[in-house]
C-alpha cells in the first residue's frame, strides 16, 4: 500500500469522526425553536457527544493495545452509522441527546487508534506532518458536518440530513478498509489489565499532563466559540439561516490547508515558541469577533479555526512522541481531557451567554487561552518537535 493512500486513509478516519461529532452545531438555533427549548438545553446535543468521547477514549486506546489497530478502527466506523441514522428519528431533545451520546461512544475507537497508528507506523521525524494530515481530514469533516448538514436541512429537513450522514459514514468505513494497511510496528499488549496499568503510568509524566491540559483548553475554546457564535449570527441584525450558519464553518478550510505544514513550522521555530505564538494569534482572533462588522467576525473566526487546529496538531503529535509505551492509552487520556474540555465548553459559556451574551463568552475564551499559554511556557520543553 502506497504511503499516500495510507495517509489518505488516516485523513478519512478523521473526516468520518468529525463529520458526525459536530453535525448539530449549525442547526442549534433551528432545533431550539422546533423543540421549544433554551440555549443550554439544546447545547446538550453537543455536550452529550463530547462527554461520551471523554468516557470511552482511554479504554478504546487500551483495547486497541490488545486487539490491534485496523480491526478496532473499522469496527467502530461501521457501528457509528447506526446511532447517526437513529438521530434522524428522534421525537424530542432527550432522545436526540441519547443517540448523540451513543454516537460519541463510537468515536474514540476511530480517532484515538488512528493517532496511535500514526505514532507507530510513521518515522518520528514525520509524525507531526502525519498528525497534520489527520487534523486536516478532521477539519474537513468538521466543516462538512456543519455546512452540508445546514445545506441539507434547508433542502430536505434535518432528519433527511442525518440519513445522508449515516450513508456517508458507511462509505468512509469502506474506503478505510480498502486503503489502510494492517499495522506492522504494533506490539500487542499481553492483556487489557497490563495496558490499563501502562495508562496509569502516563500520569507520572509532567509533559503529558501539561499536554492534556492544553488539549482541554483547545476544545473548550473551539466549542465555546463555534457553538455560541451561531446564536449571535442567527439573531438580528444578521439573521442567518441554517445554510448560512453552515457556511460560517467553511473557515475551517483555512486550517485544513495550513495544518499539514505543522511539521516544518515546528522544525524551524521549535514546539514551545510556535505554540505560544499560536495562542497569541488565537486571542486576537476571538477578540476580533466583538467587532460589529460581519466581515470582522468572519475574519476572527477564521483565525480562531486556524489556531485551534494548529494547537490540536501540535499537542497530539507531542503526545505520540512523548509517550514511550502504550501510545494508544496515552492518546486516549489526551482525548479524554480534550473532550471533557469540549463538554465544559458547550455548557459553561451557555451560562455566560445567559448572563451577558457574546462578550461574556469571548471573555471566558480569552481567560482559557491565558491559562493554556502559562502551562506551555512553564512546563513544555523548549526543544523542537523533531527531538
PLY file of the C-alpha trace (Angstrom):
ply
format ascii 1.0
element vertex 387
property float x
property float y
property float z
element edge 386
property int vertex1
property int vertex2
end_header
0.00 0.00 0.00
1.47 3.37 -1.00
2.30 5.95 1.70
-0.10 8.41 0.06
-3.03 6.01 0.35
-2.10 5.24 3.94
-2.06 8.95 4.74
-5.36 9.44 2.92
-6.93 6.65 4.97
-5.87 8.37 8.19
-7.37 11.60 6.89
-10.65 9.83 6.08
-10.78 8.41 9.61
-10.52 11.95 10.95
-13.12 13.13 8.44
-15.58 10.40 9.46
-15.18 11.23 13.13
-15.78 14.93 12.93
-18.48 15.00 10.28
-20.55 13.19 12.91
-19.34 14.78 16.13
-20.25 18.39 15.42
-23.10 17.87 12.96
-25.81 19.65 15.03
-23.77 22.81 15.57
-25.13 24.83 12.64
-28.66 23.62 13.44
-28.82 24.64 17.10
-30.96 27.78 16.69
-33.38 25.90 14.40
-33.58 22.87 16.72
-34.11 25.07 19.77
-37.03 26.74 18.01
-38.53 23.47 16.70
-38.42 21.70 20.07
-39.16 24.81 22.14
-36.09 24.65 24.41
-33.46 27.12 25.54
-29.83 27.67 24.55
-28.30 25.50 27.28
-30.76 22.62 26.75
-30.18 22.34 23.00
-26.42 22.65 23.50
-26.62 19.32 25.32
-26.68 17.72 21.85
-23.07 18.86 21.56
-22.08 18.24 25.18
-23.51 14.69 25.24
-21.33 13.53 22.36
-18.16 15.20 23.63
-18.60 13.84 27.15
-19.26 10.34 25.78
-15.97 10.59 23.89
-14.24 11.55 27.13
-15.68 8.50 28.90
-14.58 5.87 26.38
-11.36 7.34 24.97
-8.80 5.83 27.38
-10.44 2.41 27.29
-10.54 2.47 23.49
-6.80 3.01 23.47
-6.21 0.21 25.97
-8.43 -2.18 23.99
-6.59 -1.35 20.76
-3.28 -2.16 22.50
-4.65 -5.70 22.81
-6.83 -6.18 19.71
-4.84 -4.30 17.08
-5.28 -1.00 15.28
-7.08 -1.53 11.95
-9.59 -4.01 13.33
-10.78 -1.58 16.03
-10.93 1.39 13.64
-13.09 -0.41 11.08
-15.49 -1.97 13.60
-16.15 1.44 15.17
-16.66 3.20 11.82
-19.23 0.63 10.72
-21.07 0.75 14.07
-21.17 4.56 14.06
-23.64 4.65 11.18
-26.39 3.15 13.39
-26.80 5.91 16.01
-26.24 8.50 13.28
-29.27 7.18 11.45
-31.34 6.95 14.64
-30.77 10.65 15.39
-32.94 11.30 12.34
-35.90 9.61 14.07
-35.58 11.37 17.44
-39.02 12.68 18.53
-37.67 15.05 21.20
-34.49 16.59 22.61
-33.83 13.92 25.30
-33.95 11.16 22.66
-31.68 13.12 20.38
-29.26 13.70 23.25
-29.26 9.94 23.97
-28.38 8.97 20.40
-25.79 11.73 20.27
-24.25 10.21 23.40
-24.14 6.80 21.69
-22.50 8.42 18.67
-19.85 9.80 20.98
-19.15 6.33 22.40
-18.32 5.09 18.89
-15.82 7.83 18.03
-12.72 7.18 20.20
-12.03 3.74 18.72
-11.68 5.55 15.39
-9.53 8.56 16.04
-7.67 7.59 19.21
-6.43 4.46 17.49
-5.74 6.31 14.21
-3.46 8.74 16.04
-1.67 5.87 17.78
-1.29 4.17 14.37
0.44 7.32 13.10
2.83 7.34 16.06
3.86 3.74 15.39
3.83 3.44 11.61
5.48 6.76 10.61
9.13 7.72 11.34
9.44 10.03 14.37
10.55 12.93 12.18
7.34 12.61 10.13
4.85 12.17 12.96
3.96 15.87 13.22
3.33 16.03 9.48
1.19 12.88 9.57
-0.72 14.29 12.54
-1.28 17.35 10.37
-2.81 15.14 7.66
-5.14 13.63 10.23
-6.04 17.08 11.56
-6.68 18.32 8.02
-9.09 15.44 7.44
-10.72 16.13 10.78
-11.14 19.80 9.96
-12.67 18.96 6.58
-15.04 16.57 8.35
-15.97 19.20 10.89
-16.61 21.68 8.09
-18.68 19.21 6.07
-20.64 18.15 9.13
-21.77 21.69 9.76
-22.01 23.04 6.22
-23.52 20.01 4.50
-25.93 19.39 7.37
-27.04 23.00 7.26
-27.46 22.93 3.49
-29.37 19.63 3.52
-31.56 20.87 6.35
-32.79 23.75 4.22
-33.38 21.33 1.32
-34.79 18.15 2.91
-35.01 18.89 6.63
-32.61 18.00 9.42
-33.88 14.41 9.64
-33.02 13.79 5.98
-29.62 15.36 6.58
-28.82 12.78 9.26
-29.87 9.92 6.98
-27.32 11.17 4.44
-24.64 11.36 7.15
-25.28 7.72 8.06
-24.72 6.62 4.45
-21.58 8.75 4.18
-20.23 7.18 7.36
-20.60 3.70 5.84
-18.80 4.90 2.73
-15.88 6.16 4.82
-15.63 2.78 6.56
-15.36 1.01 3.21
-12.69 3.44 1.97
-10.53 2.91 5.07
-10.96 -0.87 4.81
-9.50 -0.72 1.30
-6.71 1.83 1.79
-5.33 1.38 5.32
-2.75 -1.45 5.56
-2.57 -3.70 8.59
-0.23 -2.36 11.25
3.40 -3.56 11.13
5.12 -1.88 14.08
2.32 -2.69 16.52
3.37 -4.71 19.58
0.35 -6.40 21.11
-0.12 -5.88 24.83
-0.28 -9.12 26.79
-3.57 -8.19 28.45
-6.06 -5.41 28.90
-5.02 -5.10 32.56
-1.40 -4.52 31.54
-2.49 -1.88 29.05
-4.53 -0.13 31.75
-1.52 -0.16 34.09
0.54 1.45 31.33
-2.17 4.09 31.04
-1.89 4.93 34.75
1.89 5.39 34.40
1.27 8.25 31.98
0.12 10.35 34.92
3.71 10.40 36.16
4.90 12.24 33.06
4.62 16.04 33.56
5.00 16.71 29.84
1.98 14.52 29.10
-0.04 16.10 31.91
0.71 19.57 30.57
-0.28 18.48 27.06
-3.53 17.05 28.42
-4.25 20.45 29.98
-3.59 22.16 26.63
-5.94 19.70 24.96
-8.66 20.50 27.49
-8.37 24.19 26.71
-8.17 23.68 22.95
-11.57 22.04 22.60
-13.11 24.17 25.35
-12.35 27.24 23.26
-13.34 25.65 19.96
-16.74 24.52 21.23
-17.39 27.72 23.14
-16.64 29.82 20.08
-18.37 27.91 17.31
-21.40 26.83 19.33
-22.44 30.20 20.69
-21.47 32.31 17.70
-24.34 30.56 15.87
-26.81 32.20 18.26
-25.12 35.56 17.70
-25.40 35.24 13.92
-28.91 33.76 13.90
-30.25 36.78 15.81
-30.75 40.32 14.42
-29.11 42.14 12.75
-27.58 39.13 10.94
-30.50 36.65 10.82
-28.53 33.72 9.37
-30.44 30.63 8.14
-29.18 27.06 8.74
-27.33 27.09 5.40
-25.75 30.45 6.13
-24.68 29.27 9.58
-23.16 26.23 7.89
-21.08 28.48 5.65
-19.51 30.02 8.76
-17.72 26.72 9.31
-16.01 27.00 5.93
-13.47 28.97 7.96
-12.14 25.52 8.95
-10.84 25.07 5.41
-8.10 27.59 6.12
-6.95 25.38 8.96
-7.15 22.28 6.76
-4.82 23.97 4.28
-2.28 25.05 6.89
-2.06 22.15 9.36
-0.17 19.75 7.03
2.72 22.24 7.23
2.88 21.93 11.02
5.90 19.65 10.98
8.04 22.13 9.02
6.97 25.00 11.25
7.92 23.10 14.40
11.28 22.13 12.96
12.00 25.78 12.20
10.75 27.54 15.33
10.53 24.84 17.98
7.46 23.44 19.64
7.07 25.80 22.60
7.69 29.14 20.82
5.42 28.11 17.96
2.62 27.12 20.32
2.87 30.38 22.27
2.63 32.31 19.01
-0.45 30.30 18.00
-2.14 31.06 21.32
-1.38 34.76 20.93
-2.93 34.85 17.45
-5.91 32.88 18.71
-6.53 35.53 21.35
-6.50 38.23 18.69
-8.95 36.26 16.58
-11.57 35.78 19.30
-11.33 39.43 20.35
-11.90 40.45 16.73
-15.34 38.79 16.81
-16.51 41.53 19.17
-16.46 44.00 16.28
-19.90 44.96 14.90
-18.77 44.20 11.34
-19.76 40.82 9.89
-16.53 40.79 7.87
-14.50 41.27 11.05
-16.41 38.47 12.78
-15.72 36.04 9.93
-12.05 37.05 9.86
-11.83 36.49 13.61
-13.49 33.08 13.33
-11.09 32.10 10.54
-8.13 32.96 12.74
-9.69 31.01 15.63
-10.20 27.97 13.40
-6.63 28.02 12.09
-5.08 28.46 15.52
-7.30 25.84 17.11
-6.39 23.24 14.50
-2.69 24.08 14.79
-2.92 23.71 18.56
-4.54 20.31 18.12
-1.95 19.12 15.60
0.98 20.20 17.80
-0.39 18.72 21.01
-1.48 15.37 19.54
1.88 14.98 17.84
3.62 15.78 21.12
1.68 13.04 22.91
2.76 10.36 20.43
6.40 11.48 20.70
6.45 11.84 24.49
4.79 8.51 25.34
7.43 5.78 25.15
4.98 2.92 25.78
1.24 2.36 25.49
0.76 5.09 22.90
-2.90 4.25 22.36
-3.67 4.69 26.04
-1.58 7.89 26.18
-3.55 9.30 23.27
-6.74 8.03 24.89
-6.04 10.03 28.04
-5.30 13.09 25.94
-8.60 12.65 24.12
-10.43 12.23 27.43
-9.10 15.57 28.67
-9.71 17.15 25.26
-13.36 16.17 25.20
-14.01 16.90 28.84
-12.87 20.38 27.84
-15.34 20.26 24.95
-18.18 19.28 27.28
-17.44 22.19 29.57
-17.05 24.42 26.51
-20.57 23.51 25.43
-22.15 24.20 28.83
-20.29 26.90 30.79
-20.36 29.56 28.05
-24.12 29.00 27.91
-24.33 30.39 31.43
-22.12 33.28 30.33
-24.39 33.83 27.32
-27.47 33.96 29.53
-25.73 36.48 31.79
-24.14 38.88 29.29
-24.31 37.49 25.75
-21.46 37.01 23.32
-18.95 39.38 25.04
-19.08 37.18 28.16
-18.36 34.10 26.04
-15.36 35.87 24.49
-14.03 36.81 27.93
-14.23 33.16 29.01
-12.28 32.02 25.93
-9.58 34.66 26.47
-9.15 33.53 30.08
-8.73 29.91 28.99
-6.17 30.89 26.34
-4.15 32.70 29.00
-4.11 29.56 31.18
-3.00 27.44 28.22
-0.16 29.84 27.43
1.01 29.72 31.06
1.09 25.90 31.02
3.04 25.81 27.76
5.51 28.42 28.92
6.22 26.84 32.31
6.04 23.11 31.61
6.63 22.28 27.95
10.26 21.68 27.00
11.74 24.24 24.59
13.14 21.53 22.29
11.97 21.38 18.67
9.40 18.78 17.64
11.94 16.61 15.86
13.77 15.89 19.16
0 1
1 2
2 3
3 4
4 5
5 6
6 7
7 8
8 9
9 10
10 11
11 12
12 13
13 14
14 15
15 16
16 17
17 18
18 19
19 20
20 21
21 22
22 23
23 24
24 25
25 26
26 27
27 28
28 29
29 30
30 31
31 32
32 33
33 34
34 35
35 36
36 37
37 38
38 39
39 40
40 41
41 42
42 43
43 44
44 45
45 46
46 47
47 48
48 49
49 50
50 51
51 52
52 53
53 54
54 55
55 56
56 57
57 58
58 59
59 60
60 61
61 62
62 63
63 64
64 65
65 66
66 67
67 68
68 69
69 70
70 71
71 72
72 73
73 74
74 75
75 76
76 77
77 78
78 79
79 80
80 81
81 82
82 83
83 84
84 85
85 86
86 87
87 88
88 89
89 90
90 91
91 92
92 93
93 94
94 95
95 96
96 97
97 98
98 99
99 100
100 101
101 102
102 103
103 104
104 105
105 106
106 107
107 108
108 109
109 110
110 111
111 112
112 113
113 114
114 115
115 116
116 117
117 118
118 119
119 120
120 121
121 122
122 123
123 124
124 125
125 126
126 127
127 128
128 129
129 130
130 131
131 132
132 133
133 134
134 135
135 136
136 137
137 138
138 139
139 140
140 141
141 142
142 143
143 144
144 145
145 146
146 147
147 148
148 149
149 150
150 151
151 152
152 153
153 154
154 155
155 156
156 157
157 158
158 159
159 160
160 161
161 162
162 163
163 164
164 165
165 166
166 167
167 168
168 169
169 170
170 171
171 172
172 173
173 174
174 175
175 176
176 177
177 178
178 179
179 180
180 181
181 182
182 183
183 184
184 185
185 186
186 187
187 188
188 189
189 190
190 191
191 192
192 193
193 194
194 195
195 196
196 197
197 198
198 199
199 200
200 201
201 202
202 203
203 204
204 205
205 206
206 207
207 208
208 209
209 210
210 211
211 212
212 213
213 214
214 215
215 216
216 217
217 218
218 219
219 220
220 221
221 222
222 223
223 224
224 225
225 226
226 227
227 228
228 229
229 230
230 231
231 232
232 233
233 234
234 235
235 236
236 237
237 238
238 239
239 240
240 241
241 242
242 243
243 244
244 245
245 246
246 247
247 248
248 249
249 250
250 251
251 252
252 253
253 254
254 255
255 256
256 257
257 258
258 259
259 260
260 261
261 262
262 263
263 264
264 265
265 266
266 267
267 268
268 269
269 270
270 271
271 272
272 273
273 274
274 275
275 276
276 277
277 278
278 279
279 280
280 281
281 282
282 283
283 284
284 285
285 286
286 287
287 288
288 289
289 290
290 291
291 292
292 293
293 294
294 295
295 296
296 297
297 298
298 299
299 300
300 301
301 302
302 303
303 304
304 305
305 306
306 307
307 308
308 309
309 310
310 311
311 312
312 313
313 314
314 315
315 316
316 317
317 318
318 319
319 320
320 321
321 322
322 323
323 324
324 325
325 326
326 327
327 328
328 329
329 330
330 331
331 332
332 333
333 334
334 335
335 336
336 337
337 338
338 339
339 340
340 341
341 342
342 343
343 344
344 345
345 346
346 347
347 348
348 349
349 350
350 351
351 352
352 353
353 354
354 355
355 356
356 357
357 358
358 359
359 360
360 361
361 362
362 363
363 364
364 365
365 366
366 367
367 368
368 369
369 370
370 371
371 372
372 373
373 374
374 375
375 376
376 377
377 378
378 379
379 380
380 381
381 382
382 383
383 384
384 385
385 386
